[in-house]
Amino acid sequence: VISSLMGAVIEWYDFFLYGVVAGLVFNKLYFPSFSPGVGTILAFATFAVGFVARPLGGFIFGHFGDKIGRKKMLILTLEIMGVATVLIGCIPSYDSIGIWAPILLTLLRLIQGLALGGEWGGGILLAVEYSAKERRGFYGAVPQTGALFGLALGNLATSALSQMFSEEAFLSYGWRIPFVASIVLVLIGMWIRNKIDETPSFKKVAAANTA
């Protein structure tokens, strides 16, 4: 349960952090050739790409999770989300690389959505398959609170940094800090997940298929 919850918090932090920053920074840095209103709409359109990609991520990672194990897929989704989030924090602005800036931003957002889709279903399965039958509802509900904690953590990080830096400094590099720093959370999550074993249900099915 702790492993599932921590993974959910980390992935939702990365996922929602994008939305928190989209209307504050991305419209100015990655869509500067448009009016402020249109730039904001485009920034949030890239935010929506992650939600569109989530079901596809669920199908892909769910399929392979049934084949080779929940644990392996959940470690992989954490790695993918972590790399995508850190890279978002490193993308140069439109002024530096032109049209490639919004293209890279959208591509990495798509990857975030795929990773979260795999995390969401796999994390709940991990918790439920480790629980006793009479506690499955409770165990399955716990990882879902990760979305709330992740959103709160992303908001707190962004708010704190916006207060610490001037507006110019925040737009220049301050907003990048919580994206790059997410690698610390990912490493903690991977350490926790490496400590657990595959679920008893998956082991039973894998043994039956082998036999």
C-alpha positions in Angstrom: 0.0 0.0 0.0 2.8 2.4 0.9 4.6 1.6 -2.4 1.4 2.2 -4.4 0.6 5.4 -2.6 4.1 6.8 -2.9 4.2 6.0 -6.6 0.8 7.7 -7.1 1.9 10.8 -5.2 5.1 11.1 -7.3 3.4 10.5 -10.6 0.5 12.8 -9.9 3.0 15.5 -8.6 4.8 15.3 -12.0 1.6 15.2 -13.9 -0.2 18.1 -12.2 3.0 20.2 -11.9 2.7 20.7 -15.6 -0.8 22.1 -15.3 0.2 24.5 -12.5 3.0 25.9 -14.6 1.3 25.9 -17.9 -0.7 29.1 -17.5 2.0 30.9 -15.7 5.1 30.1 -17.8 4.5 27.9 -20.8 2.3 30.4 -22.6 5.1 33.0 -22.4 8.1 30.8 -23.1 6.8 28.4 -25.6 4.0 30.2 -27.4 5.3 33.8 -27.4 4.3 34.5 -31.0 0.6 34.3 -30.1 -1.5 36.8 -28.1 -1.5 36.1 -24.3 -5.0 34.6 -24.5 -4.2 32.2 -27.4 -0.9 31.4 -25.9 -2.6 30.3 -22.6 -5.1 28.2 -24.6 -2.3 26.5 -26.5 -0.4 25.9 -23.2 -3.4 24.2 -21.6 -4.0 22.2 -24.9 -0.7 20.6 -24.3 -1.7 19.9 -20.7 -4.8 18.1 -22.1 -2.6 15.8 -24.2 -1.5 14.0 -21.1 -5.1 13.1 -20.3 -5.7 11.8 -23.8 -2.7 9.6 -23.5 -3.6 8.1 -20.2 -6.0 5.4 -21.5 -3.4 4.3 -24.1 -0.8 4.0 -21.3 -3.2 1.9 -19.3 -3.7 -0.5 -22.2 0.0 -0.8 -23.0 1.4 -1.1 -19.4 -1.6 -3.2 -18.3 -0.9 -5.7 -21.1 2.7 -6.1 -20.3 2.0 -6.0 -16.5 -0.1 -9.1 -17.0 2.7 -10.7 -19.0 5.9 -9.9 -17.0 4.7 -8.6 -13.7 3.2 -5.5 -11.9 6.5 -4.6 -10.2 8.6 -4.3 -13.3 6.0 -2.2 -15.1 5.5 0.1 -12.1 9.2 0.7 -11.8 9.3 1.4 -15.5 6.4 3.9 -15.4 8.2 5.7 -12.6 11.4 5.9 -14.6 9.6 7.1 -17.7 7.6 9.8 -15.8 10.8 10.9 -14.0 12.8 11.3 -17.2 10.0 13.1 -19.0 9.5 15.5 -16.1 13.2 16.4 -15.8 13.5 16.9 -19.5 10.5 19.3 -19.5 12.4 21.4 -17.0 15.4 21.4 -19.4 13.6 22.4 -22.6 15.0 25.7 -24.0 12.5 28.4 -24.8 10.9 29.3 -28.1 13.4 32.1 -28.5 16.3 29.6 -28.3 15.2 26.7 -30.5 12.0 28.0 -32.2 9.2 25.6 -33.1 11.1 22.6 -31.6 10.3 24.1 -28.1 6.5 23.5 -28.2 7.0 20.3 -30.1 9.3 18.8 -27.5 7.0 20.1 -24.7 4.0 18.3 -26.3 5.9 15.1 -26.9 7.2 14.9 -23.3 3.6 15.7 -22.1 2.4 12.8 -24.1 5.0 10.5 -22.5 3.9 11.7 -19.1 0.3 10.7 -19.9 1.4 7.3 -21.0 3.4 6.7 -17.8 0.5 7.9 -15.6 -1.9 5.6 -17.4 0.3 2.6 -16.6 0.9 3.7 -13.0 -2.8 4.3 -12.1 -4.1 0.8 -12.9 -0.9 -1.0 -11.9 -0.6 0.8 -8.6 -4.1 -0.1 -7.6 -3.7 -3.7 -8.7 -0.5 -3.9 -6.6 -2.3 -2.8 -3.5 -5.4 -4.9 -4.1 -3.6 -8.1 -4.9 -1.5 -7.8 -1.7 -4.6 -7.3 0.5 -6.9 -9.7 2.2 -10.2 -10.2 0.5 -12.2 -8.3 3.1 -9.9 -5.3 2.9 -9.6 -4.9 -0.9 -11.9 -1.9 -1.1 -9.9 0.0 1.5 -6.5 -1.0 0.0 -7.6 -0.1 -3.5 -8.8 3.3 -2.3 -5.6 4.4 -0.7 -3.5 4.9 -3.9 -6.2 7.0 -5.3 -5.6 9.7 -2.6 -2.2 10.1 -4.3 -3.7 12.4 -6.9 -4.7 14.9 -4.1 -1.4 14.8 -2.4 0.5 15.1 -5.7 -1.6 18.1 -6.7 -1.1 19.8 -3.3 2.7 19.1 -3.5 3.0 20.6 -6.9 1.1 23.7 -5.9 3.1 24.2 -2.8 6.4 23.8 -4.6 5.4 26.3 -7.4 3.9 28.8 -4.9 7.0 28.7 -2.7 9.4 29.3 -5.6 7.3 32.1 -7.1 7.6 33.9 -3.8 11.3 33.2 -3.4 12.3 34.5 -6.9 11.5 37.7 -8.7 9.1 37.4 -11.7 12.0 37.6 -14.1 14.0 35.0 -12.3 11.0 32.6 -11.9 10.3 32.8 -15.7 14.0 32.3 -16.5 14.9 29.3 -14.3 12.8 29.2 -11.0 9.9 27.3 -12.6 12.4 24.6 -13.7 13.5 23.6 -10.2 10.5 21.5 -9.2 10.6 19.7 -12.5 14.3 18.8 -12.2 13.9 18.1 -8.4 11.3 15.5 -9.1 14.1 13.1 -9.8 14.7 12.9 -6.0 11.1 11.8 -5.5 11.4 9.2 -8.3 14.6 7.7 -6.8 12.8 7.4 -3.4 9.8 5.7 -5.1 12.0 3.3 -7.0 13.9 2.4 -3.8 10.6 1.6 -2.1 9.3 -0.4 -5.1 12.5 -2.4 -5.4 12.0 -3.6 -1.8 8.7 -5.3 -2.7 8.1 -8.6 -4.5 5.6 -9.5 -7.2 2.0 -9.9 -5.9 0.9 -13.3 -4.7 -1.9 -13.3 -7.4 0.6 -12.7 -10.2 3.0 -15.4 -8.9 0.1 -17.9 -8.8 -0.9 -17.1 -12.4 2.7 -17.1 -13.6 3.3 -20.5 -11.9 0.2 -22.0 -13.5 1.1 -20.8 -16.9 4.6 -22.2 -16.5 3.3 -25.5 -15.4 
